[in-house]
């Protein structure tokens, strides 16, 4: 069964580009353009036969930012008794390199990356997290 990825970004251009790259690589992609939409999709996926194998999560979004979404998902996992090592891998990403953004202080993501249209970089990151 193909791995399912939740792709969360408020920029439709990146949703389109990343979805195309990932679908062409054989993944199932479910897009979400708002933080609250992502949380709902994640919780719903816990009851599916094919839950999300990975979440790609934009940091800067208008309703809930990526860090807030990450914290809610990790809290939901703890509530459901899902151990940290078994939680869904989450990669935070941003559109630009922000020296003010200290991701080392954020607990819960499995990695982070700068958005890029370089499909090799994206696919490498996804493959690494899905091992």
DOLUM-116247 format. One record per residue (C-alpha): residue in one letter; x, y, z. Coordinates in steps of 0.25 Angstrom, whole numbers, padded with zeros to 4 digits, always signed. Example, Ala and Ser with C-alpha at 12.3 -4.5 7.8 and 13.67 -1.06 7.14 Angstrom:
a+0049-0018+0031s+0055-0004+0029
//
This chain:
x+0000+0000+0000x+0005+0014-0004x+0010+0023+0008x+0000+0034+0011x+0006+0048+0014x-0001+0060+0020x+0004+0073+0013x+0000+0085+0020x+0003+0099+0014x-0005+0112+0012x+0002+0115-0001x-0006+0107-0012x+0006+0108-0021x+0014+0100-0012x+0003+0090-0009x+0002+0088-0024x+0017+0087-0027x+0020+0077-0015x+0007+0069-0017x+0011+0067-0032x+0025+0063-0028x+0021+0053-0017x+0009+0047-0025x+0019+0045-0037x+0028+0037-0027x+0017+0028-0023x+0012+0034-0010x-0003+0038-0006x-0004+0052-0003x-0015+0059+0005x-0013+0074+0005x-0018+0084+0016x-0017+0099+0015x-0020+0102+0029x-0015+0097+0043x-0028+0094+0048x-0031+0086+0035x-0018+0078+0037x-0022+0075+0051x-0035+0069+0047x-0029+0061+0036x-0019+0055+0045x-0029+0051+0056x-0038+0045+0045x-0026+0038+0039x-0024+0030+0053x-0037+0023+0049x-0033+0019+0035x-0027+0006+0030x-0016+0015+0024x-0012+0026+0034x-0002+0037+0030x+0012+0032+0030x+0018+0046+0030x+0013+0060+0032x+0020+0072+0024x+0016+0084+0032x+0019+0099+0028x+0023+0107+0040x+0016+0120+0036x+0001+0119+0034x-0010+0129+0037x-0019+0122+0046x-0010+0113+0054x+0005+0113+0051x+0012+0100+0049x+0018+0099+0063x+0004+0100+0069x-0001+0089+0060x+0011+0081+0064x+0009+0082+0079x-0006+0079+0077x-0003+0066+0069x+0008+0062+0079x-0002+0064+0091x-0012+0056+0083x-0002+0045+0082x+0001+0045+0097x-0014+0045+0100x-0016+0033+0091x-0004+0026+0098x+0005+0027+0085x+0019+0027+0090x+0029+0037+0084x+0036+0027+0076x+0024+0022+0069x+0017+0036+0066x+0016+0041+0052x+0029+0047+0047x+0027+0062+0045x+0036+0071+0036x+0034+0086+0038x+0037+0095+0026x+0038+0109+0023x+0039+0118+0011x+0052+0125+0015x+0064+0123+0024x+0060+0131+0036x+0072+0133+0045x+0062+0138+0056x+0055+0124+0056x+0061+0115+0066x+0056+0101+0062x+0065+0094+0073x+0056+0100+0084x+0044+0093+0078x+0041+0080+0083x+0034+0069+0075x+0038+0071+0060x+0046+0060+0054x+0053+0070+0044x+0052+0083+0037x+0055+0088+0023x+0055+0101+0014x+0044+0100+0004x+0050+0098-0010x+0045+0094-0023x+0057+0084-0024x+0049+0070-0024x+0062+0062-0021x+0063+0069-0008x+0049+0067-0004x+0049+0053-0008x+0062+0050-0001x+0056+0056+0012x+0043+0048+0010x+0050+0035+0008x+0059+0037+0020x+0047+0040+0029x+0039+0028+0024x+0050+0017+0026
//
